[in-house]
Amino acid sequence: MEELPTPKVSLHDPFWDTRLGVNSRTAIFHQWEQLEASGCIDNFRIAAGELDGFQQGWYFADSDAYKWLDAASRIQATLPDPSLAEMIDAFVDLLSRAQHPDGYLFTYNQIHFPGSRWTNLMIEHELYCHGHLIEAGVSHAQATNSSSLIQIARMAADRVTADFLGKGPAHTSGHEEIEIALLRLYQVTHHAPYCHLARQLLEQRGQMPQPLFAISLARQLRSVAARRSSVQDQRREYLALHPGYTLKKLPPGNFAKSAPTSRLRWLFSSLSGKYLQQHAPIRKQTVPVGHAVRFGYLQTATAMLHRLEGDATLLPALETAWEHMVSRRMYITGGIGSVPGLEGFGNDYELDPKVAYAETCAALASLFWSWEMALATGEAKYSDLFEWQLYNAAAAGIGLDGRGYLYNNPLVCTGGVSRKAWYAVPCCPSNLSRTWADLGKYIYSAGRDGLWVHQYIGSTASLQPGVPLDIKTESGLPWSGKVRIKIGLSSPGELTIHLRLPSWAELSASTLKFNGESLATQNMPLQQRASLAERTVWGYDPHQSSFLPVKRLWSAGDVLELDFDMPVTLRHAHPRVRGQRNQVAVTRGPLVYCLESTDNPDVDIFKCHLDTSSLEPEPAPGLLGNITILRARTLNGQRLVFIPYHLWANRGESRMTVWVNH
């Protein structure tokens, strides 16, 4: 199947219009202000010789600016803004002046170690930064039809290709991203060396003997420490000579509960290669391990390579790893990464909701992976998980005002976690913004067998899945299961439209109509769906989703109407998960709900016992927007209000729990 580029899909959706408007009018400008305030943009001015000073922030700070540029470019594709366009153009011009004539662009080295390149690939993220620059270049070209940034991106890609193509497994990045970038660039340029290098970087993971890998990593750790010390000396010397220099301070890091053994676990995971996905070749990486974002980016790139080159040998490991994640290493929200010290995966069923890391970027990485798997296989389970993570694990990361963000996303919070305007490592805000801006491409896909509707998001699109057609979708999700799809054709034509039947819908109470008349639903018997289901760790099971093919001769103005029943569902933890016995999580439709202390000031939300028979959905237009809450009572009659999990922490400091005693 082929995805539709975002500019070909226009969104008109009651739920998403507000969020995309905040993203384009508020969040993207707020993020630029924070990048300026933290010194990130000044790093490029210093590298260009236009400002005196030293590099500030982490050595990989460049990537945060590139993700902003990527997000801003994608926003321009659908919601153009002249003032944002000026900011983009000015930053692109700055990058052109900061870039070395041979294409290299990494401000940490250019400012502090001008004669050094590719020194500590596992840790300092040079290739990761170049990857995000390349992705921004592709997005900018697709959005603006300008070649200004993609020329910079191609210079960087050519530098990387010249320096790495044909090299051995020691020349592999510690943080996957360059592979995705090279494959995206290959898709628009058809320049084969980009694809060859992406394959090389993927194929060489896990090919270094473990003892040699551990030795190499230890050497790089020592080198990084020495270089940091040198940078600190340079900064002290500079400040001594410039006593009036204003030092820009990074905001604090994110708060996360962590076990005393976290540092030791990180060390073992790193030296074994698992933290960096260097423990095994990609075709043998069938269990999610290590840093969750890196793992998700690796799987995304591998799935992209499979789809672009048709290498069937890559698919089995991808499928097995995805199944393992969903069944044993994923939270009820779709969040992944249960060990804060690793920012990554723990053991099977190690899913304590109080210490859940569930980084926002990890949820996004999983979205990218599931989308590639949906395109490659046509299986509904991947689109179903995409929806679940989109509305829960990912949506929680950005506040309603566009200025407050969550880095990690616990499922139980007794205090300490709140939305922040920025972080010491601000990787999540602009990653969210670029994903939101590109939402249109995840709704439909086209193939030889017709049109697939992956997500029920209000939108219009023009496409040609065998016959030219226009499609218009109206949706009440996530509050209502009512969906209306109108087809526009210049002349009657035969076509199959594949409608995703969500795992959360009660199909026996759902309806499907064509031009007002009910369609038979024998193609989706509940018994068949149940037999395909696999026991998952929380009871949410994307395997219970399927595509319903509707094949017929379509005419202009034909209308499909779906009304998915959205029962309130109680989800129970797998017996092997510690601490959740006699507790439930409450869901409705694609949403996970939670109790927040703000709405329940007179109830101890951690000790109360839910009367499960009392749960009732109720519209609450004055609360956190036009939402649906769940009202309930405790066993002793106290009133409870459940809100969607993704909306918590929008009203200041609070306590929260997804898991409730019953």
KOLBADREN-436973 format. One record per residue (C-alpha): residue in three letters; x, y, z. Coordinates in steps of 0.2 Angstrom, whole numbers, padded with zeros to 4 digits, always signed. Example, Ala and Ser with C-alpha at 12.3 -4.5 7.8 and 13.67 -1.06 7.14 Angstrom:
// residues 2
ALA+0062-0022+0039SER+0068-0005+0036
***
This chain:
// residues 662
MET+0000+0000+0000GLU+0005+0018-0003GLU+0002+0032+0009LEU-0005+0049+0004PRO+0006+0064+0007THR-0001+0075+0020PRO-0004+0090+0008LYS-0016+0079-0001VAL-0027+0076+0014SER-0037+0090+0022LEU-0042+0088+0040HIS-0059+0095+0047ASP-0061+0086+0063PRO-0069+0093+0079PHE-0056+0084+0090TRP-0041+0087+0080ASP-0044+0104+0073THR-0042+0112+0090ARG-0026+0103+0093LEU-0018+0106+0076GLY-0023+0124+0078VAL-0014+0125+0095ASN+0001+0116+0087SER+0002+0128+0072ARG-0002+0145+0081THR+0006+0142+0098ALA+0017+0127+0101ILE+0028+0129+0086PHE+0032+0148+0091HIS+0034+0143+0110GLN+0046+0130+0105TRP+0057+0142+0095GLU+0057+0154+0110GLN+0063+0140+0121LEU+0077+0135+0108GLU+0083+0153+0108ALA+0082+0155+0127SER+0092+0139+0130GLY+0106+0144+0118CYS+0102+0131+0105ILE+0100+0143+0090ASP+0115+0153+0096ASN+0126+0137+0094PHE+0123+0139+0075ARG+0127+0157+0075ILE+0144+0154+0084ALA+0148+0140+0072ALA+0144+0152+0058GLY+0156+0164+0065GLU+0143+0177+0068LEU+0143+0177+0087ASP+0156+0175+0100GLY+0154+0162+0114PHE+0154+0143+0116GLN+0142+0129+0113GLN+0128+0127+0126GLY+0117+0112+0130TRP+0120+0094+0127TYR+0131+0089+0113PHE+0116+0083+0103ALA+0106+0099+0105ASP+0107+0102+0086SER+0094+0089+0084ASP+0081+0099+0094ALA+0082+0113+0082TYR+0081+0102+0067LYS+0065+0094+0074TRP+0058+0111+0076LEU+0062+0115+0058ASP+0055+0098+0052ALA+0039+0102+0062ALA+0038+0120+0056SER+0040+0114+0038ARG+0026+0101+0040ILE+0014+0114+0047GLN+0017+0125+0032ALA+0011+0111+0021THR-0006+0112+0028LEU-0008+0128+0039PRO+0004+0141+0031ASP+0008+0156+0041PRO+0019+0170+0034SER+0027+0174+0050LEU+0032+0156+0052ALA+0038+0155+0035GLU+0050+0170+0038MET+0057+0161+0054ILE+0060+0145+0043ASP+0069+0155+0029ALA+0080+0164+0042PHE+0085+0148+0051VAL+0088+0139+0034ASP+0100+0153+0029LEU+0109+0152+0046LEU+0111+0133+0043SER+0119+0137+0026ARG+0131+0148+0034ALA+0135+0136+0048GLN+0138+0121+0038HIS+0155+0116+0033PRO+0159+0117+0015ASP+0160+0099+0014GLY+0143+0096+0021TYR+0147+0092+0039LEU+0136+0101+0052PHE+0138+0097+0071THR+0140+0113+0082TYR+0148+0104+0097ASN+0163+0098+0087GLN+0164+0114+0076ILE+0165+0125+0091HIS+0175+0115+0103PHE+0184+0102+0093PRO+0185+0109+0075GLY+0197+0096+0069SER+0187+0081+0076ARG+0173+0071+0068TRP+0164+0055+0071THR+0173+0053+0087ASN+0161+0044+0098LEU+0147+0037+0087MET+0139+0027+0101ILE+0136+0042+0113GLU+0138+0059+0105HIS+0125+0057+0092GLU+0133+0065+0077LEU+0124+0054+0065TYR+0107+0056+0074CYS+0109+0075+0072HIS+0113+0074+0054GLY+0098+0062+0052HIS+0086+0075+0059LEU+0094+0088+0048ILE+0091+0077+0033GLU+0073+0073+0038ALA+0069+0092+0040GLY+0076+0095+0022VAL+0064+0082+0015SER+0049+0089+0024HIS+0054+0107+0019ALA+0055+0102+0001GLN+0039+0093+0001ALA+0030+0107+0010THR+0037+0122+0001ASN+0044+0116-0016SER+0059+0125-0011SER+0076+0117-0013SER+0085+0128-0001LEU+0085+0116+0014ILE+0086+0100+0004GLN+0102+0106-0004ILE+0109+0108+0014ALA+0102+0091+0018ARG+0109+0082+0003MET+0126+0090+0007ALA+0125+0082+0024ALA+0119+0066+0017ASP+0133+0065+0004ARG+0146+0069+0018VAL+0139+0055+0028THR+0138+0043+0013ALA+0156+0047+0008ASP+0163+0044+0026PHE+0153+0028+0030LEU+0148+0019+0015GLY+0158+0003+0015LYS+0164+0004+0033GLY+0163-0009+0046PRO+0151-0012+0061ALA+0161-0001+0072HIS+0155+0014+0062THR+0137+0013+0068SER+0127+0026+0077GLY+0122+0023+0095HIS+0105+0032+0092GLU+0096+0026+0077GLU+0088+0040+0066ILE+0100+0042+0052GLU+0093+0026+0044ILE+0076+0033+0043ALA+0082+0050+0036LEU+0092+0042+0022LEU+0077+0031+0017ARG+0066+0046+0017LEU+0079+0056+0006TYR+0081+0041-0005GLN+0062+0041-0008VAL+0062+0059-0015THR+0079+0058-0024HIS+0080+0040-0029HIS+0099+0042-0026ALA+0104+0024-0023PRO+0119+0027-0011TYR+0107+0034+0002CYS+0097+0017+0002HIS+0113+0007+0001LEU+0120+0016+0017ALA+0104+0014+0026ARG+0104-0004+0023GLN+0122-0006+0028LEU+0119+0003+0045LEU+0105-0008+0048GLU+0113-0024+0043GLN+0129-0020+0053ARG+0120-0019+0070GLY+0125-0033+0081GLN+0139-0039+0070MET+0153-0034+0081PRO+0159-0047+0094GLN+0152-0043+0111PRO+0169-0042+0120LEU+0175-0030+0106PHE+0159-0020+0107ALA+0160-0018+0126ILE+0178-0013+0125SER+0174+0000+0111LEU+0160+0007+0121ALA+0171+0009+0137ARG+0184+0018+0127GLN+0170+0030+0120LEU+0163+0033+0137ARG+0181+0038+0143SER+0183+0049+0128VAL+0166+0058+0131ALA+0171+0061+0149ALA+0188+0068+0143ARG+0180+0079+0130ARG+0167+0086+0142SER+0181+0091+0154SER+0189+0100+0140VAL+0173+0109+0136GLN+0171+0114+0154ASP+0189+0121+0154GLN+0186+0130+0138ARG+0170+0138+0145ARG+0179+0143+0161GLU+0193+0151+0152TYR+0180+0161+0141LEU+0170+0167+0156ALA+0186+0172+0165LEU+0190+0183+0149HIS+0172+0189+0147PRO+0165+0193+0164GLY+0150+0201+0157TYR+0145+0186+0147THR+0127+0180+0150LEU+0126+0162+0152LYS+0110+0154+0146LYS+0104+0140+0158LEU+0096+0124+0153PRO+0079+0120+0162PRO+0079+0106+0174GLY+0078+0088+0168ASN+0062+0078+0169PHE+0057+0070+0186ALA+0055+0051+0186LYS+0055+0039+0200SER+0069+0026+0199ALA+0075+0011+0208PRO+0092+0010+0216THR+0098-0003+0204SER+0094+0008+0189ARG+0112+0013+0186LEU+0118-0005+0187ARG+0105-0011+0175TRP+0110+0003+0163LEU+0128-0002+0164PHE+0124-0021+0160SER+0112-0016+0146SER+0125-0005+0138LEU+0140-0016+0139SER+0129-0031+0132GLY+0124-0020+0118LYS+0105-0021+0122TYR+0104-0003+0127LEU+0109+0002+0109GLN+0102-0013+0100GLN+0119-0019+0096HIS+0117-0037+0104ALA+0111-0046+0089PRO+0109-0044+0070ILE+0092-0036+0065ARG+0084-0052+0059LYS+0087-0060+0076GLN+0081-0045+0086THR+0064-0052+0091VAL+0062-0045+0109PRO+0061-0027+0112VAL+0076-0022+0123GLY+0086-0006+0128HIS+0082+0012+0125ALA+0064+0012+0119VAL+0065+0027+0107ARG+0081+0020+0099PHE+0072+0003+0097GLY+0057+0010+0089TYR+0067+0020+0077LEU+0077+0004+0072GLN+0061-0005+0069THR+0054+0009+0059ALA+0069+0010+0048THR+0069-0009+0045ALA+0051-0009+0041MET+0054+0005+0028LEU+0068-0005+0020HIS+0057-0020+0019ARG+0043-0010+0011LEU+0055-0001-0001GLU+0066-0016-0006GLY+0054-0030-0004ASP+0066-0040+0007ALA+0055-0053+0015THR+0068-0059+0026LEU+0066-0043+0037LEU+0048-0046+0041PRO+0047-0061+0053ALA+0058-0052+0066LEU+0048-0036+0064GLU+0032-0045+0067THR+0039-0056+0082ALA+0046-0041+0090TRP+0030-0031+0088GLU+0020-0045+0095HIS+0031-0047+0110MET+0030-0028+0114VAL+0011-0028+0113SER+0009-0044+0123ARG+0022-0042+0137ARG+0031-0025+0137MET+0018-0011+0134TYR+0007-0002+0146ILE-0012+0000+0145THR-0010+0017+0137GLY+0001+0010+0124GLY+0016+0018+0132ILE+0033+0009+0131GLY+0048+0009+0142SER+0046+0004+0160VAL+0063+0007+0167PRO+0068+0025+0170GLY+0086+0022+0171LEU+0086+0015+0154GLU+0073+0026+0147GLY+0068+0009+0140PHE+0061-0009+0141GLY+0062-0020+0157ASN+0058-0038+0158ASP+0042-0046+0152TYR+0027-0040+0163GLU+0039-0028+0172LEU+0026-0014+0171ASP+0024-0005+0187PRO+0013+0010+0183LYS+0021+0021+0197VAL+0038+0021+0189ALA+0032+0020+0171TYR+0044+0030+0160ALA+0034+0028+0144GLU+0043+0043+0136THR+0033+0053+0124CYS+0046+0050+0110ALA+0045+0032+0113ALA+0026+0032+0109LEU+0029+0042+0093ALA+0043+0029+0088SER+0030+0016+0090LEU+0018+0025+0080PHE+0030+0027+0066TRP+0034+0008+0067SER+0016+0002+0067TRP+0012+0013+0052GLU+0026+0006+0042MET+0020-0012+0047ALA+0002-0007+0042LEU+0008-0002+0025ALA+0019-0017+0022THR+0006-0030+0028GLY-0011-0023+0027GLU-0016-0030+0044ALA-0028-0020+0054LYS-0019-0023+0071TYR-0005-0011+0067SER-0018+0003+0063ASP-0027-0001+0079LEU-0012+0001+0090PHE-0008+0017+0081GLU-0025+0024+0085TRP-0023+0018+0104GLN-0006+0025+0106LEU-0011+0041+0097TYR-0025+0045+0108ASN-0017+0040+0124ALA+0002+0038+0125ALA+0006+0051+0112ALA-0008+0064+0115ALA-0003+0065+0134GLY+0013+0073+0130ILE+0007+0090+0125GLY-0005+0101+0135LEU-0020+0110+0129ASP-0011+0126+0128GLY+0003+0120+0118ARG+0016+0127+0131GLY+0016+0112+0143TYR+0024+0095+0140LEU+0026+0079+0148TYR+0043+0070+0145ASN+0039+0053+0154ASN+0021+0048+0157PRO+0018+0038+0173LEU+0001+0029+0175VAL+0000+0033+0194CYS+0007+0050+0200THR+0007+0054+0219GLY+0017+0070+0215GLY+0032+0077+0207VAL+0027+0075+0189SER+0019+0090+0180ARG+0019+0098+0163LYS+0034+0109+0159ALA+0037+0123+0147TRP+0054+0115+0142TYR+0067+0102+0147ALA+0086+0100+0148VAL+0083+0087+0134PRO+0069+0094+0125CYS+0067+0080+0112CYS+0048+0077+0114PRO+0040+0094+0111SER+0045+0096+0093ASN+0044+0078+0089LEU+0026+0079+0094SER+0023+0094+0084ARG+0030+0086+0068THR+0019+0071+0071TRP+0003+0081+0073ALA+0007+0092+0058ASP+0009+0076+0048LEU-0007+0067+0054GLY-0016+0067+0037LYS-0004+0054+0030TYR-0009+0041+0043ILE-0028+0041+0038TYR-0029+0033+0021SER-0019+0022+0010ALA-0021+0016-0008GLY-0016+0000-0016ARG-0021-0012-0031ASP-0035-0019-0020GLY-0043-0003-0016LEU-0044+0010-0003TRP-0040+0007+0016VAL-0047+0018+0030HIS-0035+0017+0044GLN-0041+0031+0055TYR-0058+0039+0057ILE-0053+0057+0058GLY-0063+0070+0049SER-0055+0074+0033THR-0056+0075+0014ALA-0044+0068+0001SER-0042+0065-0018LEU-0034+0049-0023GLN-0033+0036-0036PRO-0035+0018-0030GLY-0039+0010-0047VAL-0052+0024-0050PRO-0050+0043-0047LEU-0061+0047-0032ASP-0064+0060-0018ILE-0067+0054-0001LYS-0075+0064+0014THR-0075+0057+0031GLU-0085+0065+0046SER-0081+0058+0063GLY-0087+0059+0081LEU-0071+0050+0088PRO-0065+0049+0101TRP-0081+0054+0110SER-0094+0046+0098GLY-0093+0031+0087LYS-0103+0039+0073VAL-0093+0040+0056ARG-0100+0046+0039ILE-0090+0043+0023LYS-0095+0051+0007ILE-0088+0045-0010GLY-0086+0057-0025LEU-0083+0049-0042SER-0084+0057-0059SER-0092+0041-0066PRO-0097+0025-0058GLY-0083+0013-0054GLU-0080-0003-0045LEU-0069-0002-0030THR-0066-0010-0013ILE-0065+0001+0002HIS-0057-0008+0017LEU-0065-0001+0033ARG-0055-0004+0050LEU-0066-0012+0063PRO-0058-0006+0079SER-0054-0018+0093TRP-0063-0008+0106ALA-0080-0008+0097GLU-0094-0020+0102LEU-0098-0026+0084SER-0114-0034+0089ALA-0121-0017+0094SER-0113-0008+0080THR-0121-0004+0063LEU-0115-0001+0045LYS-0126+0007+0032PHE-0124+0011+0014ASN-0135+0025+0007GLY-0146+0023+0022GLU-0149+0004+0021SER-0141-0008+0033LEU-0127-0019+0026ALA-0126-0037+0032THR-0112-0040+0044GLN-0108-0058+0041ASN-0091-0054+0036MET-0087-0049+0054PRO-0094-0062+0066LEU-0089-0060+0084GLN-0084-0078+0085GLN-0071-0077+0072ARG-0063-0061+0079ALA-0062-0069+0096SER-0053-0084+0090LEU-0040-0073+0083ALA-0037-0064+0099GLU-0021-0066+0110ARG-0020-0063+0128THR-0011-0047+0131VAL-0004-0040+0147TRP-0019-0027+0150GLY-0033-0034+0140TYR-0032-0021+0126ASP-0029-0032+0111PRO-0026-0025+0094HIS-0028-0042+0086GLN-0047-0040+0088SER-0047-0027+0075SER-0049-0031+0056PHE-0053-0023+0040LEU-0070-0026+0032PRO-0069-0025+0013VAL-0084-0017+0005LYS-0083-0021-0013ARG-0096-0013-0025LEU-0100-0002-0040TRP-0098+0015-0032SER-0107+0031-0039ALA-0105+0049-0035GLY-0113+0054-0018ASP-0113+0036-0011VAL-0112+0037+0008LEU-0106+0024+0021GLU-0112+0027+0039LEU-0104+0018+0053ASP-0110+0018+0071PHE-0097+0009+0082ASP-0104+0005+0100MET-0092+0012+0113PRO-0095+0002+0129VAL-0086+0007+0145THR-0074-0007+0147LEU-0064-0013+0162ARG-0047-0019+0159HIS-0038-0031+0170ALA-0019-0034+0172HIS-0011-0050+0168PRO-0008-0061+0183ARG+0011-0059+0181VAL+0011-0040+0183ARG+0014-0036+0201GLY+0004-0024+0211GLN-0012-0023+0200ARG-0022-0037+0208ASN-0040-0032+0212GLN-0038-0016+0201VAL-0045-0011+0185ALA-0041+0002+0171VAL-0057+0010+0163THR-0058+0013+0145ARG-0071+0019+0132GLY-0068+0018+0114PRO-0050+0022+0110LEU-0048+0032+0126VAL-0040+0026+0143TYR-0048+0036+0157CYS-0040+0041+0174LEU-0044+0049+0191GLU-0036+0065+0194SER-0036+0073+0211THR-0042+0090+0204ASP-0059+0082+0200ASN-0060+0072+0215PRO-0054+0083+0230ASP-0064+0073+0243VAL-0059+0056+0238ASP-0042+0047+0241ILE-0041+0041+0223PHE-0027+0028+0228LYS-0037+0019+0241CYS-0055+0021+0236HIS-0065+0006+0229LEU-0074+0008+0212ASP-0092+0002+0211THR-0090-0004+0193SER-0108-0005+0189SER-0110+0014+0192LEU-0099+0020+0177GLU-0109+0031+0165PRO-0102+0042+0151GLU-0108+0060+0151PRO-0104+0075+0140ALA-0094+0089+0149PRO-0092+0103+0137GLY-0086+0115+0150LEU-0072+0104+0156LEU-0055+0103+0147GLY-0064+0107+0131ASN-0079+0098+0123ILE-0076+0081+0131THR-0085+0065+0138ILE-0081+0061+0156LEU-0086+0045+0165ARG-0096+0047+0181ALA-0096+0034+0195ARG-0097+0031+0213THR-0086+0022+0226LEU-0093+0007+0235ASN-0097+0018+0250GLY-0106+0031+0239GLN-0093+0044+0235ARG-0094+0052+0218LEU-0080+0050+0206VAL-0076+0059+0189PHE-0065+0050+0177ILE-0056+0061+0163PRO-0047+0054+0148TYR-0029+0050+0153HIS-0021+0061+0139LEU-0029+0077+0148TRP-0022+0075+0165ALA-0010+0088+0172ASN-0018+0102+0162ARG-0023+0111+0178GLY-0007+0112+0188GLU+0000+0100+0200SER-0011+0085+0204ARG-0011+0067+0208MET-0018+0054+0196THR-0021+0036+0194VAL-0026+0025+0179TRP-0028+0010+0190VAL-0042+0009+0203ASN-0047-0003+0216HIS-0063-0012+0214
***
